[in-house]
């Protein structure tokens, strides 16, 4: 398994093994097992003047398509602060974070995505990160091709529980 070629205890080769119902890296010599943790990512639905702030991805996966500002949460970092940081890094905007839309995970995928809503409070709109081609504002009713299968589900959840009628700020 990638990144786990050698045992942290004895240095022998690791091989995939079945441990408690899941395939995990197991040492062929001493039997040490690596219990891999999920990886937390955060995405933010930023509302600006009734539109949603999206970024066009400059890297795979989903290169050339659009997605929410998003990224990985650093170990020890407060999740909400990571969300604000990612929006700033990828779009140049400062935001006030709102409620959690949901947590998204799927079988076999190590990434767990936490999605928040946010309201833009300042900053300067522009792609400021080499992972982003461009940023844009889109009406929720006319979104461009989205990069990830769960994006549509996220938009649906946002629409049913979090979207505010236009003009109510
Ligand atoms: Zn070992």
Backbone and ligand atoms as CSV (ligand in chain L), in Angstrom:
chain,resi,resn,atom,element,x,y,z
A,1,UNK,N,N,0.853,-1.193,0.000
A,1,UNK,CA,C,0.000,0.000,0.000
A,1,UNK,C,C,0.884,1.238,0.000
A,2,UNK,N,N,0.462,2.208,-0.767
A,2,UNK,CA,C,1.285,3.384,-1.017
A,2,UNK,C,C,1.728,4.070,0.276
A,3,UNK,N,N,3.021,4.320,0.378
A,3,UNK,CA,C,3.535,5.016,1.551
A,3,UNK,C,C,3.806,4.109,2.731
A,4,UNK,N,N,3.481,2.838,2.596
A,4,UNK,CA,C,3.688,1.901,3.699
A,4,UNK,C,C,4.431,0.666,3.209
A,5,UNK,N,N,5.571,0.897,2.572
A,5,UNK,CA,C,6.339,-0.204,2.005
A,5,UNK,C,C,7.087,-0.986,3.077
A,6,UNK,N,N,7.551,-0.260,4.120
A,6,UNK,CA,C,8.399,-0.892,5.127
A,6,UNK,C,C,7.828,-0.693,6.527
A,7,UNK,N,N,8.044,-1.693,7.346
A,7,UNK,CA,C,7.523,-1.700,8.711
A,7,UNK,C,C,8.198,-0.622,9.559
A,8,UNK,N,N,7.390,0.142,10.310
A,8,UNK,CA,C,7.930,1.182,11.184
A,8,UNK,C,C,8.663,0.582,12.379
A,9,UNK,N,N,8.392,-0.716,12.684
A,9,UNK,CA,C,9.024,-1.348,13.836
A,9,UNK,C,C,10.317,-2.054,13.466
A,10,UNK,N,N,10.255,-2.902,12.409
A,10,UNK,CA,C,11.410,-3.761,12.125
A,10,UNK,C,C,11.994,-3.541,10.738
A,11,UNK,N,N,11.380,-2.720,9.917
A,11,UNK,CA,C,11.948,-2.396,8.611
A,11,UNK,C,C,11.686,-3.426,7.530
A,12,UNK,N,N,10.962,-4.478,7.835
A,12,UNK,CA,C,10.661,-5.495,6.820
A,12,UNK,C,C,9.558,-4.999,5.883
A,13,UNK,N,N,9.379,-5.757,4.810
A,13,UNK,CA,C,8.387,-5.361,3.808
A,13,UNK,C,C,6.978,-5.513,4.363
A,14,UNK,N,N,6.134,-4.538,4.045
A,14,UNK,CA,C,4.724,-4.608,4.404
A,14,UNK,C,C,3.959,-5.203,3.225
A,15,UNK,N,N,2.862,-5.884,3.536
A,15,UNK,CA,C,2.009,-6.438,2.483
A,15,UNK,C,C,0.559,-6.242,2.904
A,16,UNK,N,N,-0.345,-6.125,1.931
A,16,UNK,CA,C,-1.757,-5.986,2.304
A,16,UNK,C,C,-2.237,-7.234,3.036
A,17,UNK,N,N,-2.903,-7.053,4.149
A,17,UNK,CA,C,-3.424,-8.181,4.908
A,17,UNK,C,C,-4.814,-7.862,5.408
A,18,UNK,N,N,-5.587,-8.910,5.654
A,18,UNK,CA,C,-6.954,-8.734,6.127
A,18,UNK,C,C,-6.937,-8.682,7.652
A,19,UNK,N,N,-7.246,-7.533,8.225
A,19,UNK,CA,C,-7.281,-7.400,9.676
A,19,UNK,C,C,-8.620,-6.810,10.079
A,20,UNK,N,N,-9.363,-7.546,10.881
A,20,UNK,CA,C,-10.695,-7.118,11.343
A,20,UNK,C,C,-11.559,-6.600,10.197
A,21,UNK,N,N,-11.588,-7.398,9.127
A,21,UNK,CA,C,-12.526,-7.117,8.053
A,21,UNK,C,C,-12.086,-6.070,7.049
A,22,UNK,N,N,-10.877,-5.525,7.207
A,22,UNK,CA,C,-10.414,-4.493,6.289
A,22,UNK,C,C,-8.992,-4.819,5.835
A,23,UNK,N,N,-8.689,-4.519,4.579
A,23,UNK,CA,C,-7.335,-4.708,4.078
A,23,UNK,C,C,-6.450,-3.584,4.601
A,24,UNK,N,N,-5.400,-3.980,5.343
A,24,UNK,CA,C,-4.507,-2.988,5.950
A,24,UNK,C,C,-3.066,-3.404,5.683
A,25,UNK,N,N,-2.110,-2.443,5.731
A,25,UNK,CA,C,-0.700,-2.826,5.613
A,25,UNK,C,C,-0.273,-3.645,6.842
A,26,UNK,N,N,0.279,-4.846,6.586
A,26,UNK,CA,C,0.721,-5.735,7.667
A,26,UNK,C,C,2.167,-6.125,7.404
A,27,UNK,N,N,2.988,-6.098,8.451
A,27,UNK,CA,C,4.395,-6.484,8.310
A,27,UNK,C,C,4.509,-7.985,8.098
A,28,UNK,N,N,5.287,-8.349,7.071
A,28,UNK,CA,C,5.441,-9.766,6.740
A,28,UNK,C,C,6.282,-10.496,7.783
A,29,UNK,N,N,7.022,-9.762,8.605
A,29,UNK,CA,C,7.909,-10.408,9.572
A,29,UNK,C,C,7.354,-10.348,11.003
A,30,UNK,N,N,7.086,-9.138,11.511
A,30,UNK,CA,C,6.687,-9.028,12.928
A,30,UNK,C,C,5.176,-8.889,13.105
A,31,UNK,N,N,4.448,-8.716,12.010
A,31,UNK,CA,C,2.991,-8.672,12.124
A,31,UNK,C,C,2.422,-7.325,12.513
A,32,UNK,N,N,3.278,-6.299,12.598
A,32,UNK,CA,C,2.766,-4.967,12.930
A,32,UNK,C,C,1.725,-4.542,11.895
A,33,UNK,N,N,0.669,-3.893,12.369
A,33,UNK,CA,C,-0.421,-3.465,11.495
A,33,UNK,C,C,-0.481,-1.937,11.494
A,34,UNK,N,N,-0.673,-1.363,10.323
A,34,UNK,CA,C,-0.894,0.088,10.241
A,34,UNK,C,C,-2.392,0.327,10.089
A,35,UNK,N,N,-2.964,1.024,11.063
A,35,UNK,CA,C,-4.377,1.387,10.988
A,35,UNK,C,C,-4.474,2.781,10.366
A,36,UNK,N,N,-4.845,2.807,9.098
A,36,UNK,CA,C,-4.893,4.078,8.381
A,36,UNK,C,C,-6.133,4.871,8.788
A,37,UNK,N,N,-5.936,6.148,9.029
A,37,UNK,CA,C,-7.036,7.021,9.436
A,37,UNK,C,C,-7.682,7.681,8.235
A,38,UNK,N,N,-8.925,8.115,8.395
A,38,UNK,CA,C,-9.523,8.936,7.339
A,38,UNK,C,C,-8.773,10.256,7.218
A,39,UNK,N,N,-8.970,10.916,6.107
A,39,UNK,CA,C,-8.349,12.219,5.864
A,39,UNK,C,C,-9.465,13.247,5.761
A,40,UNK,N,N,-9.354,14.298,6.568
A,40,UNK,CA,C,-10.437,15.278,6.603
A,40,UNK,C,C,-10.181,16.421,5.626
A,41,UNK,N,N,-11.159,16.676,4.788
A,41,UNK,CA,C,-11.109,17.821,3.886
A,41,UNK,C,C,-12.314,18.705,4.186
A,42,UNK,N,N,-12.207,19.951,3.783
A,42,UNK,CA,C,-13.294,20.884,4.032
A,42,UNK,C,C,-13.608,21.631,2.735
A,43,UNK,N,N,-14.881,21.869,2.497
A,43,UNK,CA,C,-15.311,22.649,1.335
A,43,UNK,C,C,-16.307,23.695,1.813
A,44,UNK,N,N,-16.362,24.803,1.089
A,44,UNK,CA,C,-17.191,25.914,1.541
A,44,UNK,C,C,-18.081,26.407,0.401
A,45,UNK,N,N,-19.383,26.514,0.699
A,45,UNK,CA,C,-20.323,27.118,-0.240
A,45,UNK,C,C,-20.424,28.587,0.131
A,46,UNK,N,N,-19.780,29.425,-0.667
A,46,UNK,CA,C,-19.737,30.857,-0.371
A,46,UNK,C,C,-20.818,31.569,-1.170
A,47,UNK,N,N,-21.682,32.269,-0.457
A,47,UNK,CA,C,-22.744,33.035,-1.105
A,47,UNK,C,C,-22.334,34.494,-1.226
A,48,UNK,N,N,-22.486,35.022,-2.460
A,48,UNK,CA,C,-22.193,36.445,-2.718
A,48,UNK,C,C,-23.288,36.992,-3.614
A,49,UNK,N,N,-24.080,37.908,-3.118
A,49,UNK,CA,C,-25.135,38.549,-3.917
A,49,UNK,C,C,-26.037,37.524,-4.603
A,50,UNK,N,N,-26.425,36.501,-3.887
A,50,UNK,CA,C,-27.330,35.500,-4.444
A,50,UNK,C,C,-26.667,34.498,-5.364
A,51,UNK,N,N,-25.348,34.614,-5.505
A,51,UNK,CA,C,-24.626,33.663,-6.351
A,51,UNK,C,C,-23.659,32.834,-5.516
A,52,UNK,N,N,-23.160,31.759,-6.128
A,52,UNK,CA,C,-22.208,30.883,-5.439
A,52,UNK,C,C,-20.819,31.063,-6.030
A,53,UNK,N,N,-19.848,31.092,-5.142
A,53,UNK,CA,C,-18.456,31.268,-5.540
A,53,UNK,C,C,-17.843,29.894,-5.829
A,54,UNK,N,N,-17.422,29.697,-7.068
A,54,UNK,CA,C,-16.792,28.429,-7.453
A,54,UNK,C,C,-15.423,28.711,-8.044
A,55,UNK,N,N,-14.596,27.679,-8.047
A,55,UNK,CA,C,-13.266,27.808,-8.634
A,55,UNK,C,C,-13.074,26.703,-9.661
A,56,UNK,N,N,-12.395,27.064,-10.740
A,56,UNK,CA,C,-12.129,26.064,-11.777
A,56,UNK,C,C,-10.787,25.427,-11.474
A,57,UNK,N,N,-10.772,24.107,-11.426
A,57,UNK,CA,C,-9.605,23.389,-10.936
A,57,UNK,C,C,-8.484,23.315,-11.975
A,58,UNK,N,N,-7.254,23.598,-11.510
A,58,UNK,CA,C,-6.079,23.545,-12.382
A,58,UNK,C,C,-5.337,22.221,-12.238
A,59,UNK,N,N,-5.796,21.372,-11.350
A,59,UNK,CA,C,-5.126,20.089,-11.114
A,59,UNK,C,C,-6.157,18.962,-11.110
A,60,UNK,N,N,-5.656,17.758,-11.345
A,60,UNK,CA,C,-6.513,16.581,-11.198
A,60,UNK,C,C,-6.669,16.276,-9.713
A,61,UNK,N,N,-7.751,15.673,-9.267
A,61,UNK,CA,C,-8.888,15.240,-10.084
A,61,UNK,C,C,-9.809,16.411,-10.443
A,62,UNK,N,N,-10.544,16.210,-11.519
A,62,UNK,CA,C,-11.534,17.210,-11.915
A,62,UNK,C,C,-10.933,18.430,-12.577
A,63,UNK,N,N,-9.758,18.298,-13.177
A,63,UNK,CA,C,-9.109,19.449,-13.809
A,63,UNK,C,C,-10.018,20.056,-14.868
A,64,UNK,N,N,-10.115,21.397,-14.850
A,64,UNK,CA,C,-10.924,22.104,-15.845
A,64,UNK,C,C,-12.383,22.254,-15.457
A,65,UNK,N,N,-12.816,21.461,-14.467
A,65,UNK,CA,C,-14.199,21.603,-14.014
A,65,UNK,C,C,-14.240,22.490,-12.767
A,66,UNK,N,N,-15.443,22.752,-12.321
A,66,UNK,CA,C,-15.636,23.693,-11.224
A,66,UNK,C,C,-15.953,22.969,-9.922
A,67,UNK,N,N,-15.514,23.562,-8.827
A,67,UNK,CA,C,-15.876,23.001,-7.524
A,67,UNK,C,C,-15.854,24.107,-6.480
A,68,UNK,N,N,-16.287,23.745,-5.292
A,68,UNK,CA,C,-16.263,24.683,-4.181
A,68,UNK,C,C,-14.820,24.873,-3.735
A,69,UNK,N,N,-14.498,26.047,-3.185
A,69,UNK,CA,C,-13.193,26.177,-2.535
A,69,UNK,C,C,-13.054,25.061,-1.493
A,70,UNK,N,N,-11.932,24.359,-1.534
A,70,UNK,CA,C,-11.798,23.209,-0.640
A,70,UNK,C,C,-10.336,22.839,-0.463
A,71,UNK,N,N,-10.078,22.036,0.563
A,71,UNK,CA,C,-8.723,21.558,0.780
A,71,UNK,C,C,-8.652,20.718,2.034
A,72,UNK,N,N,-7.460,20.218,2.303
A,72,UNK,CA,C,-7.287,19.352,3.464
A,72,UNK,C,C,-7.099,20.161,4.737
A,73,UNK,N,N,-7.629,19.621,5.822
A,73,UNK,CA,C,-7.433,20.199,7.141
A,73,UNK,C,C,-6.097,19.680,7.669
A,74,UNK,N,N,-5.254,20.589,8.131
A,74,UNK,CA,C,-3.979,20.159,8.706
A,74,UNK,C,C,-4.210,19.492,10.053
A,75,UNK,N,N,-3.323,18.571,10.422
A,75,UNK,CA,C,-3.419,17.954,11.732
A,75,UNK,C,C,-3.246,19.040,12.795
A,76,UNK,N,N,-4.162,19.100,13.747
A,76,UNK,CA,C,-4.093,20.101,14.809
A,76,UNK,C,C,-4.773,21.415,14.460
A,77,UNK,N,N,-5.226,21.544,13.236
A,77,UNK,CA,C,-5.888,22.783,12.816
A,77,UNK,C,C,-7.384,22.722,13.133
A,78,UNK,N,N,-7.936,23.836,13.579
A,78,UNK,CA,C,-9.378,23.917,13.823
A,78,UNK,C,C,-10.083,23.874,12.466
A,79,UNK,N,N,-11.077,23.013,12.337
A,79,UNK,CA,C,-11.710,22.762,11.041
A,79,UNK,C,C,-12.284,24.053,10.437
A,80,UNK,N,N,-12.959,24.838,11.263
A,80,UNK,CA,C,-13.562,26.077,10.764
A,80,UNK,C,C,-12.493,27.052,10.262
A,81,UNK,N,N,-11.345,27.053,10.925
A,81,UNK,CA,C,-10.259,27.946,10.488
A,81,UNK,C,C,-9.669,27.457,9.166
A,82,UNK,N,N,-9.607,26.144,8.993
A,82,UNK,CA,C,-9.130,25.584,7.721
A,82,UNK,C,C,-10.074,25.988,6.585
A,83,UNK,N,N,-11.363,26.003,6.873
A,83,UNK,CA,C,-12.350,26.374,5.851
A,83,UNK,C,C,-12.142,27.820,5.400
A,84,UNK,N,N,-11.988,28.707,6.361
A,84,UNK,CA,C,-11.770,30.126,6.049
A,84,UNK,C,C,-10.448,30.292,5.290
A,85,UNK,N,N,-9.431,29.577,5.708
A,85,UNK,CA,C,-8.112,29.648,5.071
A,85,UNK,C,C,-8.173,29.187,3.615
A,86,UNK,N,N,-8.852,28.087,3.360
A,86,UNK,CA,C,-8.923,27.579,1.988
A,86,UNK,C,C,-9.634,28.557,1.058
A,87,UNK,N,N,-10.701,29.162,1.549
A,87,UNK,CA,C,-11.409,30.140,0.713
A,87,UNK,C,C,-10.472,31.301,0.390
A,88,UNK,N,N,-9.749,31.778,1.406
A,88,UNK,CA,C,-8.839,32.902,1.202
A,88,UNK,C,C,-7.745,32.518,0.200
A,89,UNK,N,N,-7.145,31.345,0.383
A,89,UNK,CA,C,-6.024,30.926,-0.473
A,89,UNK,C,C,-6.453,30.730,-1.924
A,90,UNK,N,N,-7.652,30.171,-2.113
A,90,UNK,CA,C,-8.050,29.789,-3.468
A,90,UNK,C,C,-8.820,30.877,-4.206
A,91,UNK,N,N,-9.458,31.789,-3.478
A,91,UNK,CA,C,-10.309,32.768,-4.170
A,91,UNK,C,C,-10.008,34.212,-3.798
A,92,UNK,N,N,-9.212,34.433,-2.770
A,92,UNK,CA,C,-8.909,35.790,-2.341
A,92,UNK,C,C,-9.961,36.422,-1.447
A,93,UNK,N,N,-11.048,35.676,-1.174
A,93,UNK,CA,C,-12.145,36.268,-0.400
A,93,UNK,C,C,-12.037,35.935,1.086
A,94,UNK,N,N,-12.470,36.911,1.899
A,94,UNK,CA,C,-12.630,36.688,3.333
A,94,UNK,C,C,-14.087,36.318,3.583
A,95,UNK,N,N,-14.321,35.328,4.445
A,95,UNK,CA,C,-15.701,34.895,4.679
A,95,UNK,C,C,-16.000,34.742,6.167
A,96,UNK,N,N,-17.282,34.882,6.477
A,96,UNK,CA,C,-17.799,34.525,7.797
A,96,UNK,C,C,-18.498,33.183,7.632
A,97,UNK,N,N,-18.030,32.210,8.393
A,97,UNK,CA,C,-18.533,30.852,8.235
A,97,UNK,C,C,-19.903,30.699,8.876
A,98,UNK,N,N,-20.785,29.960,8.199
A,98,UNK,CA,C,-22.097,29.650,8.739
A,98,UNK,C,C,-22.159,28.202,9.194
A,99,UNK,N,N,-23.316,27.602,9.012
A,99,UNK,CA,C,-23.517,26.261,9.565
A,99,UNK,C,C,-22.912,25.164,8.690
A,100,UNK,N,N,-22.831,24.002,9.274
A,100,UNK,CA,C,-22.351,22.811,8.574
A,100,UNK,C,C,-23.479,22.257,7.699
A,101,UNK,N,N,-23.203,22.106,6.420
A,101,UNK,CA,C,-24.195,21.520,5.514
A,101,UNK,C,C,-24.255,20.016,5.719
A,102,UNK,N,N,-23.083,19.402,5.880
A,102,UNK,CA,C,-23.052,17.968,6.111
A,102,UNK,C,C,-21.644,17.416,6.034
A,103,UNK,N,N,-21.540,16.124,6.352
A,103,UNK,CA,C,-20.292,15.382,6.232
A,103,UNK,C,C,-20.500,14.349,5.144
A,104,UNK,N,N,-19.539,14.249,4.228
A,104,UNK,CA,C,-19.703,13.382,3.064
A,104,UNK,C,C,-18.564,12.377,3.006
A,105,UNK,N,N,-18.931,11.100,2.962
A,105,UNK,CA,C,-17.928,10.040,2.860
A,105,UNK,C,C,-18.512,8.913,2.041
A,106,UNK,N,N,-17.643,8.045,1.553
A,106,UNK,CA,C,-18.119,6.910,0.762
A,106,UNK,C,C,-17.200,5.723,0.984
A,107,UNK,N,N,-17.722,4.497,0.745
A,107,UNK,CA,C,-16.921,3.299,0.995
A,107,UNK,C,C,-15.628,3.311,0.177
A,108,UNK,N,N,-14.523,2.985,0.823
A,108,UNK,CA,C,-13.254,2.851,0.123
A,108,UNK,C,C,-12.520,4.149,-0.126
A,109,UNK,N,N,-13.151,5.277,0.160
A,109,UNK,CA,C,-12.508,6.577,-0.064
A,109,UNK,C,C,-12.007,7.112,1.283
A,110,UNK,N,N,-10.701,7.365,1.411
A,110,UNK,CA,C,-10.170,7.821,2.704
A,110,UNK,C,C,-10.588,9.242,3.071
A,111,UNK,N,N,-11.086,9.993,2.090
A,111,UNK,CA,C,-11.388,11.408,2.343
A,111,UNK,C,C,-12.805,11.575,2.884
A,112,UNK,N,N,-12.908,12.269,4.010
A,112,UNK,CA,C,-14.200,12.686,4.554
A,112,UNK,C,C,-14.288,14.191,4.358
A,113,UNK,N,N,-15.364,14.631,3.729
A,113,UNK,CA,C,-15.499,16.045,3.393
A,113,UNK,C,C,-16.525,16.708,4.299
A,114,UNK,N,N,-16.101,17.771,4.970
A,114,UNK,CA,C,-17.011,18.589,5.770
A,114,UNK,C,C,-17.347,19.834,4.957
A,115,UNK,N,N,-18.643,20.106,4.793
A,115,UNK,CA,C,-19.052,21.235,3.952
A,115,UNK,C,C,-19.783,22.281,4.794
A,116,UNK,N,N,-19.326,23.509,4.697
A,116,UNK,CA,C,-19.935,24.634,5.408
A,116,UNK,C,C,-20.514,25.634,4.416
A,117,UNK,N,N,-21.458,26.422,4.903
A,117,UNK,CA,C,-21.865,27.603,4.146
A,117,UNK,C,C,-21.107,28.800,4.720
A,118,UNK,N,N,-20.952,29.825,3.898
A,118,UNK,CA,C,-20.271,31.032,4.348
A,118,UNK,C,C,-20.773,32.222,3.560
A,119,UNK,N,N,-20.553,33.396,4.131
A,119,UNK,CA,C,-20.941,34.648,3.514
A,119,UNK,C,C,-19.673,35.466,3.331
A,120,UNK,N,N,-19.515,36.027,2.130
A,120,UNK,CA,C,-18.325,36.833,1.857
A,120,UNK,C,C,-18.396,38.131,2.646
A,121,UNK,N,N,-17.275,38.503,3.265
A,121,UNK,CA,C,-17.241,39.736,4.061
A,121,UNK,C,C,-16.228,40.741,3.526
A,122,UNK,N,N,-15.382,40.317,2.605
A,122,UNK,CA,C,-14.371,41.236,2.074
A,122,UNK,C,C,-13.391,40.485,1.206
A,123,UNK,N,N,-12.259,41.130,0.941
A,123,UNK,CA,C,-11.248,40.493,0.115
A,123,UNK,C,C,-11.365,40.927,-1.336
A,124,UNK,N,N,-10.559,40.310,-2.155
A,124,UNK,CA,C,-10.493,40.664,-3.573
A,124,UNK,C,C,-10.604,39.369,-4.365
A,125,UNK,N,N,-11.661,39.284,-5.179
A,125,UNK,CA,C,-11.916,38.050,-5.906
A,125,UNK,C,C,-10.863,37.813,-6.994
A,126,UNK,N,N,-10.239,36.641,-6.931
A,126,UNK,CA,C,-9.258,36.303,-7.963
A,126,UNK,C,C,-8.547,35.016,-7.602
A,127,UNK,N,N,-8.203,34.224,-8.618
A,127,UNK,CA,C,-7.481,32.974,-8.368
A,127,UNK,C,C,-6.094,33.310,-7.848
A,128,UNK,N,N,-5.801,32.848,-6.636
A,128,UNK,CA,C,-4.528,33.236,-6.027
A,128,UNK,C,C,-3.708,32.008,-5.655
A,129,UNK,N,N,-4.042,30.888,-6.249
A,129,UNK,CA,C,-3.458,29.621,-5.823
A,129,UNK,C,C,-3.156,28.830,-7.096
A,130,UNK,N,N,-2.072,28.092,-7.142
A,130,UNK,CA,C,-1.743,27.364,-8.371
A,130,UNK,C,C,-2.570,26.096,-8.574
A,131,UNK,N,N,-3.498,25.827,-7.618
A,131,UNK,CA,C,-4.417,24.711,-7.816
A,131,UNK,C,C,-5.704,25.175,-8.509
A,132,UNK,N,N,-5.772,26.493,-8.757
A,132,UNK,CA,C,-7.009,27.083,-9.271
A,132,UNK,C,C,-6.738,27.850,-10.561
A,133,UNK,N,N,-7.531,27.574,-11.626
A,133,UNK,CA,C,-7.428,28.295,-12.885
A,133,UNK,C,C,-8.056,29.671,-12.791
A,134,UNK,N,N,-9.295,29.686,-12.316
A,134,UNK,CA,C,-10.038,30.933,-12.232
A,134,UNK,C,C,-11.156,30.755,-11.220
A,135,UNK,N,N,-11.713,31.867,-10.799
A,135,UNK,CA,C,-12.841,31.815,-9.888
A,135,UNK,C,C,-14.014,32.509,-10.559
A,136,UNK,N,N,-15.214,32.119,-10.174
A,136,UNK,CA,C,-16.378,32.718,-10.802
A,136,UNK,C,C,-17.579,32.667,-9.886
A,137,UNK,N,N,-18.552,33.517,-10.169
A,137,UNK,CA,C,-19.810,33.548,-9.425
A,137,UNK,C,C,-20.919,33.041,-10.331
A,138,UNK,N,N,-21.706,32.117,-9.814
A,138,UNK,CA,C,-22.740,31.483,-10.629
A,138,UNK,C,C,-24.067,31.478,-9.893
A,139,UNK,N,N,-25.120,31.679,-10.644
A,139,UNK,CA,C,-26.451,31.508,-10.083
A,139,UNK,C,C,-26.630,30.032,-9.724
A,140,UNK,N,N,-27.239,29.742,-8.577
A,140,UNK,CA,C,-27.465,28.334,-8.209
A,140,UNK,C,C,-28.292,27.581,-9.254
A,141,UNK,N,N,-29.040,28.319,-10.075
A,141,UNK,CA,C,-29.860,27.675,-11.105
A,141,UNK,C,C,-29.118,27.473,-12.418
A,142,UNK,N,N,-27.897,27.965,-12.520
A,142,UNK,CA,C,-27.135,27.839,-13.768
A,142,UNK,C,C,-25.667,27.551,-13.446
A,143,UNK,N,N,-25.459,26.425,-12.791
A,143,UNK,CA,C,-24.092,26.077,-12.392
A,143,UNK,C,C,-23.334,25.433,-13.553
A,144,UNK,N,N,-22.022,25.640,-13.622
A,144,UNK,CA,C,-21.200,25.016,-14.666
A,144,UNK,C,C,-20.976,23.536,-14.331
A,145,UNK,N,N,-20.306,22.767,-15.212
A,145,UNK,CA,C,-20.015,21.366,-14.910
A,145,UNK,C,C,-19.195,21.253,-13.629
A,146,UNK,N,N,-19.688,20.464,-12.689
A,146,UNK,CA,C,-19.027,20.332,-11.387
A,146,UNK,C,C,-18.087,19.126,-11.385
A,147,UNK,N,N,-17.001,19.250,-10.622
A,147,UNK,CA,C,-15.896,18.293,-10.711
A,147,UNK,C,C,-16.199,16.941,-10.067
A,148,UNK,N,N,-16.978,16.952,-8.997
A,148,UNK,CA,C,-17.097,15.731,-8.210
A,148,UNK,C,C,-18.538,15.244,-8.124
A,149,UNK,N,N,-18.702,13.925,-8.119
A,149,UNK,CA,C,-20.061,13.373,-8.095
A,149,UNK,C,C,-20.884,13.880,-6.901
A,150,UNK,N,N,-20.225,14.079,-5.740
A,150,UNK,CA,C,-21.013,14.482,-4.575
A,150,UNK,C,C,-21.376,15.969,-4.591
A,151,UNK,N,N,-20.804,16.740,-5.531
A,151,UNK,CA,C,-21.120,18.168,-5.588
A,151,UNK,C,C,-22.619,18.414,-5.783
A,152,UNK,N,N,-23.236,17.603,-6.633
A,152,UNK,CA,C,-24.657,17.759,-6.908
A,152,UNK,C,C,-25.482,17.492,-5.647
A,153,UNK,N,N,-25.077,16.477,-4.898
A,153,UNK,CA,C,-25.756,16.136,-3.647
A,153,UNK,C,C,-25.595,17.275,-2.631
A,154,UNK,N,N,-24.403,17.830,-2.591
A,154,UNK,CA,C,-24.132,18.938,-1.666
A,154,UNK,C,C,-25.013,20.137,-2.002
A,155,UNK,N,N,-25.089,20.453,-3.288
A,155,UNK,CA,C,-25.929,21.576,-3.722
A,155,UNK,C,C,-27.391,21.324,-3.329
A,156,UNK,N,N,-27.821,20.088,-3.488
A,156,UNK,CA,C,-29.209,19.747,-3.146
A,156,UNK,C,C,-29.453,19.956,-1.647
A,157,UNK,N,N,-28.527,19.491,-0.811
A,157,UNK,CA,C,-28.675,19.679,0.640
A,157,UNK,C,C,-28.661,21.163,1.003
A,158,UNK,N,N,-27.754,21.886,0.361
A,158,UNK,CA,C,-27.662,23.318,0.631
A,158,UNK,C,C,-28.985,24.006,0.270
A,159,UNK,N,N,-29.514,23.649,-0.894
A,159,UNK,CA,C,-30.727,24.261,-1.395
A,159,UNK,C,C,-31.922,23.997,-0.474
A,160,UNK,N,N,-32.032,22.768,0.027
A,160,UNK,CA,C,-33.203,22.417,0.822
A,160,UNK,C,C,-33.124,22.962,2.251
A,161,UNK,N,N,-31.909,23.106,2.793
A,161,UNK,CA,C,-31.834,23.454,4.211
A,161,UNK,C,C,-31.097,24.747,4.527
A,162,UNK,N,N,-30.306,25.245,3.591
A,162,UNK,CA,C,-29.432,26.362,3.945
A,162,UNK,C,C,-29.575,27.582,3.065
A,163,UNK,N,N,-30.100,27.415,1.861
A,163,UNK,CA,C,-30.179,28.543,0.943
A,163,UNK,C,C,-31.166,29.576,1.477
A,164,UNK,N,N,-30.775,30.835,1.420
A,164,UNK,CA,C,-31.665,31.904,1.867
A,164,UNK,C,C,-32.304,32.536,0.638
A,165,UNK,N,N,-33.575,32.937,0.782
A,165,UNK,CA,C,-34.197,33.628,-0.359
A,165,UNK,C,C,-33.390,34.873,-0.702
A,166,UNK,N,N,-33.316,35.175,-1.983
A,166,UNK,CA,C,-32.570,36.350,-2.437
A,166,UNK,C,C,-33.068,37.600,-1.745
A,167,UNK,N,N,-32.147,38.463,-1.360
A,167,UNK,CA,C,-32.527,39.756,-0.811
A,167,UNK,C,C,-32.634,39.780,0.702
A,168,UNK,N,N,-32.548,38.590,1.332
A,168,UNK,CA,C,-32.643,38.577,2.796
A,168,UNK,C,C,-31.261,38.604,3.440
A,169,UNK,N,N,-30.228,38.678,2.607
A,169,UNK,CA,C,-28.864,38.857,3.086
A,169,UNK,C,C,-28.428,37.805,4.021
L,1,ZN,ZN,ZN,7.792,-5.495,11.271
